[in-house]
Amino acid sequence: MGPTKGDTVVKEHLEQIFPGLRGAPYEITSPAQPDYNCVAWAAGDDSRWWEPGEFQYWPEGVSREYTTEAYAEAFKHLGFEECGDARLEEGWEKVAIFATEDGLPAHAPRQLADGRWTSKLGKLQDIVHTALEQVSGQDYGSPIIILRRRRRKPALEEGTP
């Protein structure tokens, strides 16, 4: 079954907000969902909104400041470490922290095992896209910190040599 008119309208809306998606390969992987955001999604949590504000979830012991350093610290709390670039590395999972021109953290996509990226677009849809630049721009700025951690084995592979 091909794309529906509704899919086309959603894609047109996303491409207005994120012009880098126009003409580039990406797919919508979930409907709009206001319960979690990009930071939560990048951390593997689709049940709550992660933000250093007073009323949202934020990892215990991590600064509740709206800084890229605090966002990086939240991921370090999950076992990530800063690394040199966003290229795919076998056995590693990566997260990028985006900042706007004024230095405020604005987005956090996660790299999938095949090298593509998954992004939760605010309260909108989750997408899978091929390049970080596809979601860069006025709203999200650009990636300024890349972190990585050893990719966890899927449950079926645990315990195998």
HELIX and SHEET records of a PDB file:
HELIX    1   1 LYS A    5  ILE A   17  1                                  13    
HELIX    2   2 PRO A   19  LEU A   21  5                                   3    
HELIX    3   3 CYS A   38  ALA A   42  1                                   5    
HELIX    4   4 THR A   68  LYS A   76  1                                   9    
HELIX    5   5 LEU A  132  VAL A  135  5                                   4    
HELIX    6   6 ALA A  155  GLU A  157  5                                   3    
SHEET    1   A 4 TYR A  26  SER A  30  0                                        
SHEET    2   A 4 ASP A 126  HIS A 129 -1                                        
SHEET    3   A 4 TRP A 117  LYS A 120 -1                                        
SHEET    4   A 4 ARG A 110  GLN A 111 -1                                        
SHEET    1   B 4 GLU A  81  GLU A  82  0                                        
SHEET    2   B 4 SER A 142  ARG A 150 -1                                        
SHEET    3   B 4 TRP A  92  ALA A  99 -1                                        
SHEET    4   B 4 PRO A 105  HIS A 107 -1                                        
END                                                                             
